[in-house]
Amino acid sequence: MNRITVLLIASCLTWSISSWSQKKLTLSAFTGSGISFFRGSGAVTNSVYYRNGLPFPNDVDTMANPYGKKSFTNFLAGLQANITLSSKWILLLSAQYEHTGGKLTGDSVISPSGNIKTDGKFSRYYDFISVNPQIGRMLFQKAVTLTLHTGIDYTSKLDLGNNFDYKDQTGQKNSIGSQGGEPEKNDLRVTLGATVTRKKWSVDINYKHGLINYRKYGIGNVYSRLLHIRIMYAFLSKKI
């Protein structure tokens, strides 16, 4: 899927709700955390790190396979609009900044001076802006409201970076990293979640299942997997 497909889906969703009875608009700010990792035949738990031994700015080091299956801790923050469509149904639209990625173990470092066996920690991380339209159904509405929701999540790439910490044969700690590259792809994800709301405060959990292959070259597909937990505060609520 591409940007045009996403826009068509969003347009159809907007058109389809135009005939529904819109009753209430709620705006909320949120922040949260969670975990992310990569899956697919191209994702790994271990890989080899290559150092070319050249001085800056030609010291272009690289992890052979940077897409890790191990969990990376996320950060996210943004805004969400909820539009009540009926007594049971609700439209949710959120926009957020997210810091996400994946981890793996760097088990070897290969350089002109030789090969080193190690147990280093490598992370590849991304900065995205994402937009997430969802349709929700309220299952329980008392002092606490429970809502289940599903939709799509489209990301616009901002930045990427990586970091590798390891010990050499003498036990000396090394930390290598870079930031400022362009992410390989904009991601498109299917989302599924649940929200618990009491008065102006909400806590929700969202699982996001990536559909776009991150690997532009090489063998094996790589897809994102994310689990986000958010705390939200409603600062505006009015009838529309």
C-alpha positions as CSV (number, residue, x, y, z in Angstrom):
1,M,0.0,0.0,0.0
2,N,1.1,3.6,-0.6
3,R,0.2,7.1,0.4
4,I,-2.7,7.3,-2.1
5,T,-4.2,4.1,-0.8
6,V,-4.1,5.4,2.8
7,L,-5.8,8.7,1.7
8,L,-8.5,6.7,-0.1
9,I,-9.2,4.6,3.0
10,A,-9.3,7.8,5.2
11,S,-11.7,9.5,2.6
12,C,-14.0,6.5,2.5
13,L,-14.1,6.4,6.3
14,T,-14.9,10.1,6.6
15,W,-17.6,9.8,3.9
16,S,-19.2,6.8,5.6
17,I,-19.7,8.5,8.9
18,S,-21.2,11.7,7.5
19,S,-24.7,10.3,7.7
20,W,-24.3,9.2,11.3
21,S,-25.5,11.3,14.2
22,Q,-22.4,13.0,15.6
23,K,-23.1,14.0,19.2
24,K,-19.9,14.8,21.1
25,L,-16.3,15.8,20.5
26,T,-13.6,15.1,23.0
27,L,-10.0,16.2,22.6
28,S,-7.3,14.6,24.7
29,A,-3.5,14.9,25.2
30,F,-1.5,11.7,25.9
31,T,1.9,10.3,26.6
32,G,3.0,6.7,26.9
33,S,5.5,4.0,26.4
34,G,5.7,0.4,25.3
35,I,7.8,-2.1,23.3
36,S,8.6,-2.7,19.7
37,F,10.6,-5.3,17.7
38,F,10.9,-6.7,14.2
39,R,9.4,-9.9,12.9
40,G,9.7,-11.8,9.6
41,S,12.2,-14.1,7.9
42,G,14.7,-11.2,7.8
43,A,14.6,-10.4,11.5
44,V,17.3,-11.8,13.8
45,T,18.4,-12.1,17.4
46,N,22.2,-12.1,16.7
47,S,24.3,-10.5,14.0
48,V,27.9,-9.4,13.1
49,Y,29.2,-5.9,13.3
50,Y,31.7,-4.6,10.7
51,R,34.3,-1.9,11.4
52,N,36.4,-0.6,8.5
53,G,39.1,1.0,10.7
54,L,39.1,4.3,8.8
55,P,39.2,7.7,10.5
56,F,36.3,10.1,10.6
57,P,34.4,10.9,8.4
58,N,35.0,7.7,6.5
59,D,34.5,5.4,9.5
60,V,31.3,3.9,8.1
61,D,30.6,0.9,10.4
62,T,27.6,-1.3,10.0
63,M,25.7,-4.2,11.5
64,A,25.3,-7.0,9.0
65,N,21.6,-7.4,9.8
66,P,20.2,-4.4,11.9
67,Y,16.6,-5.7,12.4
68,G,16.4,-7.1,15.9
69,K,13.7,-9.4,17.3
70,K,14.4,-8.3,20.8
71,S,12.3,-5.6,22.5
72,F,13.1,-1.9,22.3
73,T,11.5,0.5,24.8
74,N,9.3,3.2,23.1
75,F,8.3,6.7,23.9
76,L,5.2,8.4,22.4
77,A,3.2,11.6,22.8
78,G,0.3,13.2,20.9
79,L,-3.3,14.3,20.6
80,Q,-6.5,12.4,20.1
81,A,-10.0,13.4,19.0
82,N,-13.0,11.2,19.9
83,I,-16.3,11.7,18.1
84,T,-19.3,10.0,19.6
85,L,-21.4,8.6,16.7
86,S,-24.1,6.9,18.7
87,S,-24.7,5.4,22.1
88,K,-22.3,2.5,21.3
89,W,-20.0,3.7,18.5
90,I,-17.2,6.2,18.5
91,L,-14.6,7.5,16.0
92,L,-11.0,8.0,17.2
93,L,-8.4,9.9,15.4
94,S,-4.9,10.4,17.0
95,A,-1.7,12.0,15.8
96,Q,1.5,11.2,17.7
97,Y,5.3,11.4,17.7
98,E,6.9,8.1,18.4
99,H,10.4,6.8,19.1
100,T,10.5,3.1,18.3
101,G,12.9,0.3,17.1
102,G,14.3,-3.1,17.8
103,K,17.3,-4.7,19.5
104,L,19.6,-7.7,18.9
105,T,22.9,-9.1,20.2
106,G,26.1,-8.3,18.3
107,D,28.1,-11.5,18.8
108,S,31.2,-10.6,16.7
109,V,33.1,-7.5,15.7
110,I,35.1,-7.9,12.4
111,S,37.7,-5.2,11.6
112,P,41.0,-5.0,9.7
113,S,42.9,-5.8,12.9
114,G,41.0,-9.0,13.5
115,N,37.8,-10.6,14.7
116,I,36.4,-10.3,18.2
117,K,33.8,-12.5,19.9
118,T,31.6,-10.5,22.2
119,D,28.1,-10.1,23.6
120,G,27.2,-6.6,22.6
121,K,23.9,-4.8,22.6
122,F,22.8,-3.3,19.3
123,S,19.6,-1.1,18.8
124,R,18.2,0.4,15.7
125,Y,15.7,3.2,16.4
126,Y,13.3,5.4,14.5
127,D,11.5,8.7,14.9
128,F,8.1,8.9,13.3
129,I,4.9,11.0,13.1
130,S,1.9,8.7,12.9
131,V,-1.8,9.2,12.2
132,N,-4.2,6.5,13.6
133,P,-7.9,6.6,12.7
134,Q,-10.0,3.9,14.5
135,I,-13.6,2.8,15.0
136,G,-14.5,1.9,18.5
137,R,-17.4,0.2,20.3
138,M,-18.3,1.1,23.9
139,L,-19.0,-2.1,25.7
140,F,-19.5,-0.8,29.3
141,Q,-20.7,2.7,30.3
142,K,-21.0,3.3,34.0
143,A,-18.6,5.2,36.3
144,V,-15.9,3.5,34.1
145,T,-16.2,3.2,30.3
146,L,-14.6,0.3,28.4
147,T,-14.1,0.8,24.6
148,L,-12.7,-1.7,22.1
149,H,-11.3,-0.2,18.9
150,T,-9.5,-1.1,15.6
151,G,-8.2,0.8,12.6
152,I,-5.0,1.6,10.6
153,D,-1.9,3.5,11.5
154,Y,0.2,5.4,9.0
155,T,3.7,6.7,9.8
156,S,5.7,9.5,8.2
157,K,9.4,9.0,8.6
158,L,11.5,11.6,10.4
159,D,14.9,10.1,11.5
160,L,16.8,6.9,12.3
161,G,19.8,6.0,14.3
162,N,21.7,3.1,15.9
163,N,23.8,2.3,18.9
164,F,26.2,-0.6,19.6
165,D,27.8,-1.2,23.1
166,Y,30.3,-4.1,23.5
167,K,33.5,-5.1,25.2
168,D,36.7,-5.9,23.3
169,Q,39.2,-8.7,24.1
170,T,40.8,-6.6,26.9
171,G,37.5,-6.0,28.6
172,Q,37.4,-2.3,27.5
173,K,33.9,-1.0,26.9
174,N,33.1,0.5,23.5
175,S,30.1,2.5,22.4
176,I,29.5,3.2,18.7
177,G,26.5,5.0,17.3
178,S,25.1,7.3,14.6
179,Q,22.0,9.3,14.0
180,G,20.6,11.4,11.2
181,G,19.8,8.9,8.5
182,E,16.5,8.6,6.6
183,P,14.2,5.7,7.6
184,E,13.8,3.1,4.9
185,K,10.0,3.2,4.6
186,N,6.9,4.9,5.8
187,D,5.0,2.2,7.7
188,L,1.4,1.1,7.5
189,R,0.0,-0.9,10.4
190,V,-3.2,-2.6,11.4
191,T,-4.2,-1.6,15.0
192,L,-6.3,-3.2,17.7
193,G,-6.8,-1.9,21.2
194,A,-8.9,-1.2,24.3
195,T,-9.5,2.0,26.4
196,V,-10.7,2.3,30.0
197,T,-12.0,5.8,30.8
198,R,-13.0,7.4,34.1
199,K,-14.1,11.1,34.0
200,K,-11.3,13.0,32.2
201,W,-8.6,10.3,32.5
202,S,-8.1,7.3,30.2
203,V,-5.6,4.4,29.9
204,D,-5.4,2.4,26.7
205,I,-3.4,-0.3,25.1
206,N,-2.8,-0.6,21.4
207,Y,-1.2,-3.5,19.4
208,K,0.2,-2.4,16.0
209,H,0.9,-5.0,13.3
210,G,3.2,-3.6,10.5
211,L,2.4,-4.4,6.9
212,I,5.3,-2.7,5.1
213,N,8.6,-4.6,4.5
214,Y,11.4,-2.5,5.9
215,R,14.2,-4.4,4.0
216,K,14.9,-2.6,0.7
217,Y,17.8,-4.9,-0.2
218,G,18.8,-8.4,0.8
219,I,17.0,-11.6,1.6
220,G,14.0,-11.9,4.0
221,N,11.1,-9.6,4.8
222,V,11.1,-7.5,8.0
223,Y,8.0,-6.0,9.6
224,S,7.4,-3.9,12.7
225,R,5.5,-5.1,15.7
226,L,4.5,-2.6,18.5
227,L,2.6,-2.6,21.8
228,H,1.8,0.9,23.2
229,I,0.3,1.9,26.5
230,R,-0.9,5.5,26.8
231,I,-2.3,7.7,29.6
232,M,-4.7,10.4,28.3
233,Y,-6.3,13.5,29.7
234,A,-9.4,15.1,28.1
235,F,-9.0,18.9,28.1
236,L,-12.0,19.6,25.9
237,S,-15.4,18.1,25.6
238,K,-18.4,19.6,23.8
239,K,-21.5,18.7,21.8
240,I,-21.4,19.1,18.0
